[in-house]
Amino acid sequence: MHQLRLTLKGEWRLKEKGDNYRIISNDDGKTVLEFDNKDAMPIEIQLAPVKVTYNAAD
């Protein structure tokens, strides 16, 4: 089994829990995800923003 860490800009949450992925940290405007991968099996996740902010200029 191999572990992969992925850092995303923004603060995200998982829409569903899974046994082979998790959020390691979620602060300072970034989210770190960790995946447990075996035999190159694909892992599909869905993310949602922790908080939605709107910019008046948009």
mmCIF file of the N, C-alpha and C atoms, coordinates in Angstrom:
data_MODEL
# 
_entry.id   MODEL 
# 
loop_
_atom_site.group_PDB 
_atom_site.id 
_atom_site.type_symbol 
_atom_site.label_atom_id 
_atom_site.label_alt_id 
_atom_site.label_comp_id 
_atom_site.label_asym_id 
_atom_site.label_entity_id 
_atom_site.label_seq_id 
_atom_site.pdbx_PDB_ins_code 
_atom_site.Cartn_x 
_atom_site.Cartn_y 
_atom_site.Cartn_z 
_atom_site.occupancy 
_atom_site.B_iso_or_equiv 
_atom_site.pdbx_formal_charge 
_atom_site.auth_seq_id 
_atom_site.auth_comp_id 
_atom_site.auth_asym_id 
_atom_site.auth_atom_id 
_atom_site.pdbx_PDB_model_num 
ATOM 1   N N  . MET A 1 1  ? 0.841   -1.170 0.000  1.00 0.00 ? 1  MET A N  1 
ATOM 2   C CA . MET A 1 1  ? 0.000   0.000  0.000  1.00 0.00 ? 1  MET A CA 1 
ATOM 3   C C  . MET A 1 1  ? 0.890   1.239  0.000  1.00 0.00 ? 1  MET A C  1 
ATOM 4   N N  . HIS A 1 2  ? 0.464   2.248  -0.720 1.00 0.00 ? 2  HIS A N  1 
ATOM 5   C CA . HIS A 1 2  ? 1.182   3.516  -0.802 1.00 0.00 ? 2  HIS A CA 1 
ATOM 6   C C  . HIS A 1 2  ? 0.270   4.623  -0.286 1.00 0.00 ? 2  HIS A C  1 
ATOM 7   N N  . GLN A 1 3  ? 0.875   5.609  0.363  1.00 0.00 ? 3  GLN A N  1 
ATOM 8   C CA . GLN A 1 3  ? 0.119   6.772  0.809  1.00 0.00 ? 3  GLN A CA 1 
ATOM 9   C C  . GLN A 1 3  ? 0.521   7.968  -0.022 1.00 0.00 ? 3  GLN A C  1 
ATOM 10  N N  . LEU A 1 4  ? -0.472  8.753  -0.378 1.00 0.00 ? 4  LEU A N  1 
ATOM 11  C CA . LEU A 1 4  ? -0.266  9.963  -1.168 1.00 0.00 ? 4  LEU A CA 1 
ATOM 12  C C  . LEU A 1 4  ? -0.900  11.118 -0.423 1.00 0.00 ? 4  LEU A C  1 
ATOM 13  N N  . ARG A 1 5  ? -0.168  12.224 -0.315 1.00 0.00 ? 5  ARG A N  1 
ATOM 14  C CA . ARG A 1 5  ? -0.726  13.444 0.273  1.00 0.00 ? 5  ARG A CA 1 
ATOM 15  C C  . ARG A 1 5  ? -0.864  14.492 -0.812 1.00 0.00 ? 5  ARG A C  1 
ATOM 16  N N  . LEU A 1 6  ? -2.003  15.156 -0.795 1.00 0.00 ? 6  LEU A N  1 
ATOM 17  C CA . LEU A 1 6  ? -2.340  16.160 -1.794 1.00 0.00 ? 6  LEU A CA 1 
ATOM 18  C C  . LEU A 1 6  ? -2.765  17.422 -1.063 1.00 0.00 ? 6  LEU A C  1 
ATOM 19  N N  . THR A 1 7  ? -2.143  18.567 -1.412 1.00 0.00 ? 7  THR A N  1 
ATOM 20  C CA . THR A 1 7  ? -2.478  19.846 -0.796 1.00 0.00 ? 7  THR A CA 1 
ATOM 21  C C  . THR A 1 7  ? -3.286  20.679 -1.779 1.00 0.00 ? 7  THR A C  1 
ATOM 22  N N  . LEU A 1 8  ? -4.443  21.144 -1.315 1.00 0.00 ? 8  LEU A N  1 
ATOM 23  C CA . LEU A 1 8  ? -5.338  21.957 -2.140 1.00 0.00 ? 8  LEU A CA 1 
ATOM 24  C C  . LEU A 1 8  ? -5.434  23.364 -1.562 1.00 0.00 ? 8  LEU A C  1 
ATOM 25  N N  . LYS A 1 9  ? -5.559  24.340 -2.443 1.00 0.00 ? 9  LYS A N  1 
ATOM 26  C CA . LYS A 1 9  ? -5.791  25.713 -2.010 1.00 0.00 ? 9  LYS A CA 1 
ATOM 27  C C  . LYS A 1 9  ? -7.250  25.826 -1.574 1.00 0.00 ? 9  LYS A C  1 
ATOM 28  N N  . GLY A 1 10 ? -7.483  26.459 -0.443 1.00 0.00 ? 10 GLY A N  1 
ATOM 29  C CA . GLY A 1 10 ? -8.827  26.608 0.087  1.00 0.00 ? 10 GLY A CA 1 
ATOM 30  C C  . GLY A 1 10 ? -9.104  25.596 1.183  1.00 0.00 ? 10 GLY A C  1 
ATOM 31  N N  . GLU A 1 11 ? -10.165 25.843 1.931  1.00 0.00 ? 11 GLU A N  1 
ATOM 32  C CA . GLU A 1 11 ? -10.542 24.939 3.010  1.00 0.00 ? 11 GLU A CA 1 
ATOM 33  C C  . GLU A 1 11 ? -11.737 24.104 2.560  1.00 0.00 ? 11 GLU A C  1 
ATOM 34  N N  . TRP A 1 12 ? -11.526 22.796 2.488  1.00 0.00 ? 12 TRP A N  1 
ATOM 35  C CA . TRP A 1 12 ? -12.505 21.862 1.947  1.00 0.00 ? 12 TRP A CA 1 
ATOM 36  C C  . TRP A 1 12 ? -12.897 20.822 2.981  1.00 0.00 ? 12 TRP A C  1 
ATOM 37  N N  . ARG A 1 13 ? -14.077 20.213 2.780  1.00 0.00 ? 13 ARG A N  1 
ATOM 38  C CA . ARG A 1 13 ? -14.527 19.105 3.610  1.00 0.00 ? 13 ARG A CA 1 
ATOM 39  C C  . ARG A 1 13 ? -14.950 17.971 2.690  1.00 0.00 ? 13 ARG A C  1 
ATOM 40  N N  . LEU A 1 14 ? -14.896 16.760 3.212  1.00 0.00 ? 14 LEU A N  1 
ATOM 41  C CA . LEU A 1 14 ? -15.333 15.588 2.448  1.00 0.00 ? 14 LEU A CA 1 
ATOM 42  C C  . LEU A 1 14 ? -16.847 15.481 2.523  1.00 0.00 ? 14 LEU A C  1 
ATOM 43  N N  . LYS A 1 15 ? -17.496 15.218 1.391  1.00 0.00 ? 15 LYS A N  1 
ATOM 44  C CA . LYS A 1 15 ? -18.943 15.011 1.388  1.00 0.00 ? 15 LYS A CA 1 
ATOM 45  C C  . LYS A 1 15 ? -19.303 13.641 1.949  1.00 0.00 ? 15 LYS A C  1 
ATOM 46  N N  . GLU A 1 16 ? -18.398 12.667 1.809  1.00 0.00 ? 16 GLU A N  1 
ATOM 47  C CA . GLU A 1 16 ? -18.631 11.319 2.316  1.00 0.00 ? 16 GLU A CA 1 
ATOM 48  C C  . GLU A 1 16 ? -17.356 10.805 2.975  1.00 0.00 ? 16 GLU A C  1 
ATOM 49  N N  . LYS A 1 17 ? -17.520 9.963  4.000  1.00 0.00 ? 17 LYS A N  1 
ATOM 50  C CA . LYS A 1 17 ? -16.370 9.349  4.649  1.00 0.00 ? 17 LYS A CA 1 
ATOM 51  C C  . LYS A 1 17 ? -15.953 8.108  3.872  1.00 0.00 ? 17 LYS A C  1 
ATOM 52  N N  . GLY A 1 18 ? -14.669 7.808  3.929  1.00 0.00 ? 18 GLY A N  1 
ATOM 53  C CA . GLY A 1 18 ? -14.146 6.620  3.262  1.00 0.00 ? 18 GLY A CA 1 
ATOM 54  C C  . GLY A 1 18 ? -13.032 5.992  4.080  1.00 0.00 ? 18 GLY A C  1 
ATOM 55  N N  . ASP A 1 19 ? -12.806 4.721  3.855  1.00 0.00 ? 19 ASP A N  1 
ATOM 56  C CA . ASP A 1 19 ? -11.756 4.022  4.591  1.00 0.00 ? 19 ASP A CA 1 
ATOM 57  C C  . ASP A 1 19 ? -10.362 4.302  4.047  1.00 0.00 ? 19 ASP A C  1 
ATOM 58  N N  . ASN A 1 20 ? -10.272 4.711  2.770  1.00 0.00 ? 20 ASN A N  1 
ATOM 59  C CA . ASN A 1 20 ? -8.960  4.862  2.152  1.00 0.00 ? 20 ASN A CA 1 
ATOM 60  C C  . ASN A 1 20 ? -8.592  6.323  1.841  1.00 0.00 ? 20 ASN A C  1 
ATOM 61  N N  . TYR A 1 21 ? -9.295  7.277  2.449  1.00 0.00 ? 21 TYR A N  1 
ATOM 62  C CA . TYR A 1 21 ? -8.926  8.686  2.303  1.00 0.00 ? 21 TYR A CA 1 
ATOM 63  C C  . TYR A 1 21 ? -9.384  9.464  3.530  1.00 0.00 ? 21 TYR A C  1 
ATOM 64  N N  . ARG A 1 22 ? -8.700  10.584 3.786  1.00 0.00 ? 22 ARG A N  1 
ATOM 65  C CA . ARG A 1 22 ? -9.004  11.394 4.958  1.00 0.00 ? 22 ARG A CA 1 
ATOM 66  C C  . ARG A 1 22 ? -8.419  12.792 4.771  1.00 0.00 ? 22 ARG A C  1 
ATOM 67  N N  . ILE A 1 23 ? -8.907  13.752 5.549  1.00 0.00 ? 23 ILE A N  1 
ATOM 68  C CA . ILE A 1 23 ? -8.318  15.087 5.609  1.00 0.00 ? 23 ILE A CA 1 
ATOM 69  C C  . ILE A 1 23 ? -7.342  15.104 6.780  1.00 0.00 ? 23 ILE A C  1 
ATOM 70  N N  . ILE A 1 24 ? -6.100  15.446 6.493  1.00 0.00 ? 24 ILE A N  1 
ATOM 71  C CA . ILE A 1 24 ? -5.046  15.516 7.506  1.00 0.00 ? 24 ILE A CA 1 
ATOM 72  C C  . ILE A 1 24 ? -5.080  16.863 8.219  1.00 0.00 ? 24 ILE A C  1 
ATOM 73  N N  . SER A 1 25 ? -5.227  17.951 7.451  1.00 0.00 ? 25 SER A N  1 
ATOM 74  C CA . SER A 1 25 ? -5.314  19.276 8.057  1.00 0.00 ? 25 SER A CA 1 
ATOM 75  C C  . SER A 1 25 ? -6.155  20.171 7.156  1.00 0.00 ? 25 SER A C  1 
ATOM 76  N N  . ASN A 1 26 ? -6.707  21.183 7.804  1.00 0.00 ? 26 ASN A N  1 
ATOM 77  C CA . ASN A 1 26 ? -7.590  22.097 7.090  1.00 0.00 ? 26 ASN A CA 1 
ATOM 78  C C  . ASN A 1 26 ? -7.478  23.464 7.763  1.00 0.00 ? 26 ASN A C  1 
ATOM 79  N N  . ASP A 1 27 ? -6.405  24.207 7.425  1.00 0.00 ? 27 ASP A N  1 
ATOM 80  C CA . ASP A 1 27 ? -6.203  25.513 8.024  1.00 0.00 ? 27 ASP A CA 1 
ATOM 81  C C  . ASP A 1 27 ? -5.281  26.351 7.153  1.00 0.00 ? 27 ASP A C  1 
ATOM 82  N N  . ASP A 1 28 ? -5.141  27.603 7.510  1.00 0.00 ? 28 ASP A N  1 
ATOM 83  C CA . ASP A 1 28 ? -4.272  28.542 6.782  1.00 0.00 ? 28 ASP A CA 1 
ATOM 84  C C  . ASP A 1 28 ? -4.609  28.617 5.302  1.00 0.00 ? 28 ASP A C  1 
ATOM 85  N N  . GLY A 1 29 ? -5.895  28.430 4.972  1.00 0.00 ? 29 GLY A N  1 
ATOM 86  C CA . GLY A 1 29 ? -6.310  28.548 3.580  1.00 0.00 ? 29 GLY A CA 1 
ATOM 87  C C  . GLY A 1 29 ? -5.905  27.392 2.699  1.00 0.00 ? 29 GLY A C  1 
ATOM 88  N N  . LYS A 1 30 ? -5.595  26.230 3.300  1.00 0.00 ? 30 LYS A N  1 
ATOM 89  C CA . LYS A 1 30 ? -5.267  25.054 2.491  1.00 0.00 ? 30 LYS A CA 1 
ATOM 90  C C  . LYS A 1 30 ? -5.766  23.788 3.179  1.00 0.00 ? 30 LYS A C  1 
ATOM 91  N N  . THR A 1 31 ? -5.983  22.764 2.393  1.00 0.00 ? 31 THR A N  1 
ATOM 92  C CA . THR A 1 31 ? -6.466  21.475 2.873  1.00 0.00 ? 31 THR A CA 1 
ATOM 93  C C  . THR A 1 31 ? -5.485  20.399 2.421  1.00 0.00 ? 31 THR A C  1 
ATOM 94  N N  . VAL A 1 32 ? -5.103  19.520 3.334  1.00 0.00 ? 32 VAL A N  1 
ATOM 95  C CA . VAL A 1 32 ? -4.210  18.410 3.010  1.00 0.00 ? 32 VAL A CA 1 
ATOM 96  C C  . VAL A 1 32 ? -5.018  17.112 3.105  1.00 0.00 ? 32 VAL A C  1 
ATOM 97  N N  . LEU A 1 33 ? -5.096  16.396 1.990  1.00 0.00 ? 33 LEU A N  1 
ATOM 98  C CA . LEU A 1 33 ? -5.782  15.108 1.913  1.00 0.00 ? 33 LEU A CA 1 
ATOM 99  C C  . LEU A 1 33 ? -4.751  13.997 1.893  1.00 0.00 ? 33 LEU A C  1 
ATOM 100 N N  . GLU A 1 34 ? -5.101  12.846 2.460  1.00 0.00 ? 34 GLU A N  1 
ATOM 101 C CA . GLU A 1 34 ? -4.224  11.681 2.406  1.00 0.00 ? 34 GLU A CA 1 
ATOM 102 C C  . GLU A 1 34 ? -5.023  10.499 1.853  1.00 0.00 ? 34 GLU A C  1 
ATOM 103 N N  . PHE A 1 35 ? -4.418  9.786  0.911  1.00 0.00 ? 35 PHE A N  1 
ATOM 104 C CA . PHE A 1 35 ? -5.042  8.639  0.260  1.00 0.00 ? 35 PHE A CA 1 
ATOM 105 C C  . PHE A 1 35 ? -4.192  7.396  0.499  1.00 0.00 ? 35 PHE A C  1 
ATOM 106 N N  . ASP A 1 36 ? -4.848  6.273  0.775  1.00 0.00 ? 36 ASP A N  1 
ATOM 107 C CA . ASP A 1 36 ? -4.195  4.965  0.843  1.00 0.00 ? 36 ASP A CA 1 
ATOM 108 C C  . ASP A 1 36 ? -4.501  4.253  -0.463 1.00 0.00 ? 36 ASP A C  1 
ATOM 109 N N  . ASN A 1 37 ? -3.467  3.972  -1.248 1.00 0.00 ? 37 ASN A N  1 
ATOM 110 C CA . ASN A 1 37 ? -3.672  3.398  -2.569 1.00 0.00 ? 37 ASN A CA 1 
ATOM 111 C C  . ASN A 1 37 ? -2.985  2.044  -2.664 1.00 0.00 ? 37 ASN A C  1 
ATOM 112 N N  . LYS A 1 38 ? -3.687  1.096  -3.259 1.00 0.00 ? 38 LYS A N  1 
ATOM 113 C CA . LYS A 1 38 ? -3.144  -0.241 -3.448 1.00 0.00 ? 38 LYS A CA 1 
ATOM 114 C C  . LYS A 1 38 ? -3.403  -0.678 -4.888 1.00 0.00 ? 38 LYS A C  1 
ATOM 115 N N  . ASP A 1 39 ? -2.350  -1.169 -5.557 1.00 0.00 ? 39 ASP A N  1 
ATOM 116 C CA . ASP A 1 39 ? -2.453  -1.700 -6.915 1.00 0.00 ? 39 ASP A CA 1 
ATOM 117 C C  . ASP A 1 39 ? -3.043  -0.700 -7.905 1.00 0.00 ? 39 ASP A C  1 
ATOM 118 N N  . ALA A 1 40 ? -2.762  0.578  -7.702 1.00 0.00 ? 40 ALA A N  1 
ATOM 119 C CA . ALA A 1 40 ? -3.192  1.657  -8.608 1.00 0.00 ? 40 ALA A CA 1 
ATOM 120 C C  . ALA A 1 40 ? -4.704  1.722  -8.790 1.00 0.00 ? 40 ALA A C  1 
ATOM 121 N N  . MET A 1 41 ? -5.446  1.308  -7.784 1.00 0.00 ? 41 MET A N  1 
ATOM 122 C CA . MET A 1 41 ? -6.909  1.390  -7.846 1.00 0.00 ? 41 MET A CA 1 
ATOM 123 C C  . MET A 1 41 ? -7.328  2.858  -7.784 1.00 0.00 ? 41 MET A C  1 
ATOM 124 N N  . PRO A 1 42 ? -8.268  3.268  -8.625 1.00 0.00 ? 42 PRO A N  1 
ATOM 125 C CA . PRO A 1 42 ? -8.714  4.665  -8.597 1.00 0.00 ? 42 PRO A CA 1 
ATOM 126 C C  . PRO A 1 42 ? -9.506  4.961  -7.325 1.00 0.00 ? 42 PRO A C  1 
ATOM 127 N N  . ILE A 1 43 ? -9.390  6.190  -6.858 1.00 0.00 ? 43 ILE A N  1 
ATOM 128 C CA . ILE A 1 43 ? -10.151 6.660  -5.700 1.00 0.00 ? 43 ILE A CA 1 
ATOM 129 C C  . ILE A 1 43 ? -10.872 7.923  -6.133 1.00 0.00 ? 43 ILE A C  1 
ATOM 130 N N  . GLU A 1 44 ? -12.175 7.940  -5.964 1.00 0.00 ? 44 GLU A N  1 
ATOM 131 C CA . GLU A 1 44 ? -12.970 9.111  -6.337 1.00 0.00 ? 44 GLU A CA 1 
ATOM 132 C C  . GLU A 1 44 ? -13.588 9.693  -5.072 1.00 0.00 ? 44 GLU A C  1 
ATOM 133 N N  . ILE A 1 45 ? -13.417 11.009 -4.897 1.00 0.00 ? 45 ILE A N  1 
ATOM 134 C CA . ILE A 1 45 ? -13.985 11.687 -3.731 1.00 0.00 ? 45 ILE A CA 1 
ATOM 135 C C  . ILE A 1 45 ? -14.764 12.905 -4.199 1.00 0.00 ? 45 ILE A C  1 
ATOM 136 N N  . GLN A 1 46 ? -15.626 13.397 -3.322 1.00 0.00 ? 46 GLN A N  1 
ATOM 137 C CA . GLN A 1 46 ? -16.339 14.638 -3.574 1.00 0.00 ? 46 GLN A CA 1 
ATOM 138 C C  . GLN A 1 46 ? -16.054 15.582 -2.424 1.00 0.00 ? 46 GLN A C  1 
ATOM 139 N N  . LEU A 1 47 ? -15.715 16.811 -2.776 1.00 0.00 ? 47 LEU A N  1 
ATOM 140 C CA . LEU A 1 47 ? -15.391 17.835 -1.793 1.00 0.00 ? 47 LEU A CA 1 
ATOM 141 C C  . LEU A 1 47 ? -16.402 18.964 -1.856 1.00 0.00 ? 47 LEU A C  1 
ATOM 142 N N  . ALA A 1 48 ? -16.551 19.656 -0.739 1.00 0.00 ? 48 ALA A N  1 
ATOM 143 C CA . ALA A 1 48 ? -17.386 20.855 -0.667 1.00 0.00 ? 48 ALA A CA 1 
ATOM 144 C C  . ALA A 1 48 ? -16.603 21.892 0.134  1.00 0.00 ? 48 ALA A C  1 
ATOM 145 N N  . PRO A 1 49 ? -16.818 23.167 -0.145 1.00 0.00 ? 49 PRO A N  1 
ATOM 146 C CA . PRO A 1 49 ? -16.111 24.192 0.630  1.00 0.00 ? 49 PRO A CA 1 
ATOM 147 C C  . PRO A 1 49 ? -16.569 24.170 2.090  1.00 0.00 ? 49 PRO A C  1 
ATOM 148 N N  . VAL A 1 50 ? -15.641 24.445 3.000  1.00 0.00 ? 50 VAL A N  1 
ATOM 149 C CA . VAL A 1 50 ? -15.987 24.510 4.418  1.00 0.00 ? 50 VAL A CA 1 
ATOM 150 C C  . VAL A 1 50 ? -16.947 25.662 4.653  1.00 0.00 ? 50 VAL A C  1 
ATOM 151 N N  . LYS A 1 51 ? -16.642 26.789 4.070  1.00 0.00 ? 51 LYS A N  1 
ATOM 152 C CA . LYS A 1 51 ? -17.521 27.952 4.168  1.00 0.00 ? 51 LYS A CA 1 
ATOM 153 C C  . LYS A 1 51 ? -17.539 28.649 2.826  1.00 0.00 ? 51 LYS A C  1 
ATOM 154 N N  . VAL A 1 52 ? -18.684 29.098 2.440  1.00 0.00 ? 52 VAL A N  1 
ATOM 155 C CA . VAL A 1 52 ? -18.839 29.785 1.171  1.00 0.00 ? 52 VAL A CA 1 
ATOM 156 C C  . VAL A 1 52 ? -18.782 31.278 1.424  1.00 0.00 ? 52 VAL A C  1 
ATOM 157 N N  . THR A 1 53 ? -17.879 31.951 0.712  1.00 0.00 ? 53 THR A N  1 
ATOM 158 C CA . THR A 1 53 ? -17.783 33.401 0.828  1.00 0.00 ? 53 THR A CA 1 
ATOM 159 C C  . THR A 1 53 ? -18.063 34.017 -0.533 1.00 0.00 ? 53 THR A C  1 
ATOM 160 N N  . TYR A 1 54 ? -18.681 35.149 -0.525 1.00 0.00 ? 54 TYR A N  1 
ATOM 161 C CA . TYR A 1 54 ? -19.013 35.830 -1.765 1.00 0.00 ? 54 TYR A CA 1 
ATOM 162 C C  . TYR A 1 54 ? -18.286 37.152 -1.823 1.00 0.00 ? 54 TYR A C  1 
ATOM 163 N N  . ASN A 1 55 ? -17.784 37.441 -2.997 1.00 0.00 ? 55 ASN A N  1 
ATOM 164 C CA . ASN A 1 55 ? -17.086 38.690 -3.221 1.00 0.00 ? 55 ASN A CA 1 
ATOM 165 C C  . ASN A 1 55 ? -18.061 39.640 -3.904 1.00 0.00 ? 55 ASN A C  1 
ATOM 166 N N  . ALA A 1 56 ? -18.248 40.821 -3.360 1.00 0.00 ? 56 ALA A N  1 
ATOM 167 C CA . ALA A 1 56 ? -19.195 41.784 -3.922 1.00 0.00 ? 56 ALA A CA 1 
ATOM 168 C C  . ALA A 1 56 ? -18.812 42.178 -5.344 1.00 0.00 ? 56 ALA A C  1 
ATOM 169 N N  . ALA A 1 57 ? -17.554 42.032 -5.724 1.00 0.00 ? 57 ALA A N  1 
ATOM 170 C CA . ALA A 1 57 ? -17.105 42.394 -7.066 1.00 0.00 ? 57 ALA A CA 1 
ATOM 171 C C  . ALA A 1 57 ? -17.494 41.356 -8.099 1.00 0.00 ? 57 ALA A C  1 
ATOM 172 N N  . ASP A 1 58 ? -17.889 40.143 -7.687 1.00 0.00 ? 58 ASP A N  1 
ATOM 173 C CA . ASP A 1 58 ? -18.250 39.075 -8.639 1.00 0.00 ? 58 ASP A CA 1 
ATOM 174 C C  . ASP A 1 58 ? -19.624 39.276 -9.229 1.00 0.00 ? 58 ASP A C  1 
# 
